[in-house]
Amino acid sequence: MKLKSLLCLAAMLSPAAWAADPLPAFHGDARQSSVSGLSSGAFMAAQYQVAYSASVVGAGVVAGGPYYCAQGSLPGTVACMAGPPPQPAQLLASAKQFAAAGRIDPLADLAKRRVYLFSGTQDNTVHTPVVDAAASFFQLAGVPAAQIAYQKQLPAGHAQITPAYGNDCGATASPYINHCTWQGQGYDQAGLILLHIYGSLQAKASALTGHIVRFNQKPYAAAGSSLADEGFVYVPRACAEGEACKVHIALHGCQQYAGKVGDAFYAHAGYNNWADSNRILVLYPQTTTSSVNPQGCWDWFGYTGPAYAWKSGLQMRALKAMADRLVSSP
């Protein structure tokens, strides 16, 4: 009888009863947000930085190319991975048109921003000339050379790099997180990204005091956005206790969404320990697969529609709304 009662109760509960909680809100300043990503997440990070340059203070681009590289077409992705990519000056001309029309923030804001770029010498997925083009684009768009950090000497495959977690350095394999050594030390890519963007930081925490929150992405997922039902955010204890915090958006790559690799990216990409001791909320939004996005990539070529690279793009405005929500508590 007890088993029957439990089954009846389960049948009576609506699907909403099992849904993740809403995205929480904390104290902070939305104008101090930043973004980084790997692969499709890297293209998206560059896209997001350019489109929201008035409020996004810096970006980390790990194996990604310049803004609007694919120019709105799937065939355009070939040159933006294998190279040679479109000329950065040509892409900048498009960005200037978008800015003049109010579709992205004024490009003059980029002069105040900081960008980290990375290309592994063993990366045969997104080739180094493509990342070179991203560096050139940002310089042409007004980011001073001193504010661009570019590492392209590690013998790394196509992956996010950590000091100790993941595959061997030269691998290109799921979950696309590799451990590499550089100059006798483990290469802490997440830390280098955050340090470059924000400047001096406290040393990363040796043990986490915060926690990962699973949240409901559905309110942000417009039809056709290819966003998963749930996302994740790392919440340092200081943020949970009411201190003012910043937001860093960390974007996974293709075939690296949680539905495919579990917690590999949101728990082990390396951001959380740095965030813990520096009052940074790390937002890990998630994609899912669809008929137009079979690998669960972020949209850097137009599968969500022609506005994909503008502030009005389905994924772009979703990311901005989530980041703003995280620091919206009065």
C-alpha positions in Angstrom: 0.0 0.0 0.0 2.8 2.4 0.8 4.4 1.9 -2.7 1.0 2.5 -4.3 0.5 5.7 -2.4 3.9 7.0 -3.4 3.3 6.2 -7.0 -0.1 8.0 -6.8 1.6 11.0 -5.2 4.3 11.2 -7.9 1.6 11.0 -10.6 -0.2 13.9 -9.0 2.8 16.2 -8.8 3.1 18.6 -11.7 6.4 18.7 -13.7 7.0 22.2 -12.1 7.3 20.5 -8.7 10.6 19.0 -9.9 11.9 22.1 -11.7 15.1 23.8 -10.6 14.9 27.0 -8.6 14.8 30.4 -10.2 18.1 32.1 -10.8 19.0 33.9 -7.5 19.9 37.6 -7.1 22.8 39.1 -5.1 24.3 42.5 -4.6 26.7 43.8 -7.2 27.3 45.9 -10.3 26.2 44.6 -13.7 28.7 47.0 -15.3 31.6 44.9 -13.9 30.7 41.7 -15.6 33.0 39.7 -17.9 32.9 36.7 -20.1 35.0 33.8 -21.4 34.5 30.7 -23.4 36.0 27.8 -25.3 35.5 27.1 -29.0 31.9 28.1 -29.8 31.8 29.6 -26.4 34.9 31.6 -27.3 33.3 32.9 -30.5 30.3 33.8 -28.4 32.5 35.5 -25.7 34.1 37.7 -28.4 30.6 38.4 -29.8 29.2 39.2 -26.4 32.1 41.5 -25.5 31.7 43.5 -28.7 28.0 43.8 -28.5 27.8 44.7 -24.8 31.1 46.6 -24.6 29.5 49.4 -22.5 29.1 47.0 -19.5 31.3 44.0 -20.1 34.8 44.8 -18.8 36.7 42.0 -20.4 36.7 38.7 -22.3 38.6 35.4 -22.5 38.7 33.8 -25.9 40.1 30.2 -25.8 40.3 28.8 -29.4 37.9 31.3 -30.9 37.9 33.9 -33.7 36.8 37.5 -34.3 33.4 39.1 -34.0 31.0 38.2 -36.8 33.5 35.8 -38.3 31.0 33.4 -40.0 29.0 36.4 -41.2 25.7 34.7 -40.5 26.1 31.4 -42.3 27.0 27.9 -41.5 29.3 27.6 -44.5 31.1 30.6 -43.1 32.2 28.6 -40.1 34.7 26.6 -42.2 37.1 29.5 -42.8 36.6 30.5 -39.2 38.0 27.2 -37.9 40.5 26.0 -40.5 41.3 29.4 -41.8 42.0 31.7 -43.5 39.3 33.7 -41.8 37.7 36.9 -43.3 39.9 40.0 -43.0 39.5 41.7 -39.6 39.0 45.1 -41.2 36.0 43.7 -43.2 34.5 42.3 -40.0 35.1 45.6 -38.2 33.2 47.4 -41.0 30.2 45.3 -40.3 30.5 45.9 -36.5 30.6 49.7 -37.2 27.4 49.4 -39.2 25.7 47.5 -36.4 26.9 50.0 -33.8 25.7 53.0 -36.0 22.3 51.3 -36.1 22.2 50.8 -32.4 22.3 47.0 -32.7 25.4 46.7 -30.5 27.1 49.1 -28.1 29.4 51.9 -29.4 32.8 50.5 -30.4 34.6 53.3 -28.6 33.9 51.5 -25.3 36.3 48.7 -26.4 39.3 51.1 -25.7 38.6 50.5 -22.0 38.3 46.7 -22.2 40.8 43.8 -21.7 41.0 40.6 -23.7 42.8 37.3 -23.2 43.3 35.0 -26.2 44.6 31.5 -26.4 45.5 29.1 -29.2 47.2 25.7 -28.6 49.9 24.6 -31.0 48.2 21.2 -31.2 44.7 22.6 -31.8 43.6 21.3 -35.2 40.0 22.3 -34.7 40.3 26.1 -34.5 43.6 27.0 -36.1 45.9 29.7 -34.8 45.5 32.1 -37.7 41.8 32.4 -36.7 42.7 33.4 -33.2 45.3 35.8 -34.7 42.4 37.4 -36.6 40.6 37.9 -33.3 43.6 39.7 -31.8 43.8 41.9 -34.9 40.1 42.6 -34.8 40.2 43.8 -31.2 43.2 46.0 -31.9 41.6 47.5 -35.0 38.4 48.1 -32.9 40.4 50.1 -30.4 41.6 47.8 -27.7 45.2 48.9 -26.9 47.8 46.2 -27.4 48.8 46.5 -23.8 45.3 45.3 -22.8 45.5 42.2 -25.0 47.1 39.0 -23.6 47.7 36.3 -26.2 49.2 32.9 -25.4 49.9 30.7 -28.4 52.9 28.6 -27.4 51.5 25.8 -25.3 51.4 22.4 -27.0 47.7 22.1 -26.2 44.9 20.5 -28.1 41.4 22.0 -28.5 40.4 22.4 -24.8 40.1 24.6 -21.8 43.4 24.4 -19.9 43.8 23.7 -16.2 46.8 23.0 -13.9 45.9 19.4 -13.1 42.4 18.3 -14.3 41.5 16.6 -17.5 43.2 15.0 -20.5 46.8 15.3 -21.4 47.8 18.6 -22.8 47.8 17.8 -26.5 44.5 15.9 -26.6 41.4 16.9 -28.4 38.8 14.7 -26.7 35.8 14.9 -24.4 35.3 16.7 -22.0 37.7 19.2 -23.7 39.5 20.1 -20.6 43.3 19.4 -20.6 46.0 19.8 -18.0 49.2 21.5 -19.2 52.5 22.7 -17.8 54.1 26.0 -18.8 57.5 27.2 -17.5 57.5 24.5 -14.9 54.0 25.1 -13.5 50.5 23.9 -14.2 48.9 26.4 -16.6 45.9 28.0 -14.7 44.0 29.4 -17.6 40.9 30.4 -15.7 43.0 32.3 -13.2 45.0 34.0 -16.0 41.8 35.1 -17.7 40.3 36.6 -14.5 43.6 38.2 -13.5 44.0 39.8 -16.9 40.5 41.1 -16.9 40.2 42.4 -13.3 43.9 43.0 -12.4 45.1 42.2 -8.9 43.1 39.4 -7.2 43.4 37.5 -4.0 45.0 34.1 -4.3 42.6 31.4 -5.3 40.9 29.5 -2.5 42.4 26.1 -1.7 39.0 24.8 -0.6 35.6 26.1 -1.8 33.4 27.8 0.7 30.5 28.4 -1.7 28.3 26.1 -3.7 27.0 25.4 -7.2 23.4 26.3 -7.7 21.3 24.6 -10.4 18.7 27.1 -11.8 15.8 27.2 -14.2 16.9 28.6 -17.5 13.4 28.4 -19.1 12.4 32.0 -18.3 15.4 33.1 -20.5 15.1 30.5 -23.2 13.0 31.9 -26.1 11.7 29.4 -28.6 14.4 28.4 -31.0 17.2 29.6 -28.7 18.6 26.0 -28.1 19.1 26.8 -24.4 18.8 23.9 -22.0 16.2 23.9 -19.3 18.8 24.3 -16.5 21.9 26.3 -16.0 24.4 26.6 -13.1 26.1 29.3 -11.1 28.9 29.2 -8.6 28.0 31.3 -5.6 30.9 32.2 -3.2 29.9 32.3 0.5 30.7 36.1 0.6 28.1 36.7 -2.2 25.5 34.6 -0.4 26.1 36.6 2.8 25.4 39.9 1.1 28.8 41.3 -0.1 28.9 43.1 -3.4 30.0 40.7 -6.2 30.9 40.7 -9.9 29.7 38.3 -12.5 31.8 36.2 -14.9 30.0 34.3 -17.6 31.9 31.0 -18.5 30.7 29.5 -21.8 31.3 25.9 -22.6 32.2 24.6 -26.1 30.4 22.4 -28.5 29.6 18.9 -27.1 30.6 20.3 -23.7 27.2 21.2 -22.3 26.2 19.6 -19.0 23.8 17.2 -20.7 26.8 15.7 -22.5 29.8 16.0 -20.0 28.0 16.3 -16.6 29.8 18.7 -14.2 33.2 18.6 -16.0 33.0 22.2 -17.2 31.0 24.0 -14.4 32.9 22.2 -11.6 36.4 21.7 -13.1 37.2 24.4 -15.6 39.1 26.3 -12.9 37.0 29.4 -12.3 35.4 28.5 -9.0 38.4 28.6 -6.7 39.4 32.0 -8.0 35.8 33.2 -7.7 35.5 32.0 -4.2 38.2 34.3 -2.8 37.4 37.3 -5.0 33.6 37.7 -4.7 32.9 36.6 -8.3 29.7 34.8 -9.2 30.4 32.4 -12.1 27.5 31.9 -14.4 27.5 28.7 -16.4 24.7 28.9 -18.9 23.9 25.8 -20.9 22.9 25.0 -24.4 21.2 21.8 -25.6 20.9 20.1 -29.0 18.3 20.8 -31.6 17.7 20.1 -35.2 19.7 23.2 -36.2 22.3 22.7 -33.4 23.1 19.0 -33.2 26.4 19.5 -31.2 25.0 21.9 -28.6 27.1 24.8 -29.7 26.6 28.5 -28.9 25.3 30.5 -31.8 28.1 32.3 -33.6 26.9 31.7 -37.1 23.2 32.4 -37.2 21.2 29.3 -36.4 18.9 31.3 -34.0 18.3 33.9 -36.7 19.9 36.9 -38.4 20.1 39.0 -35.1 22.4 36.4 -33.5 25.4 38.7 -33.1 23.4 41.7 -31.9 22.1 42.6 -28.5 18.7 41.5 -29.6 19.9 37.9 -30.5 18.1 35.2 -28.7 21.1 33.9 -26.8 22.8 37.2 -26.4 19.9 38.8 -24.6 19.4 35.7 -22.5 23.0 35.8 -21.3 22.7 39.5 -20.5 19.4 39.0 -18.6 20.9 36.2 -16.6 24.1 38.1 -15.7 22.1 41.2 -14.8 19.7 39.2 -12.7 22.5 37.8 -10.6 23.5 41.2 -9.3 20.0 42.8 -9.2 19.3 42.6 -5.5 18.9 46.1 -4.1 
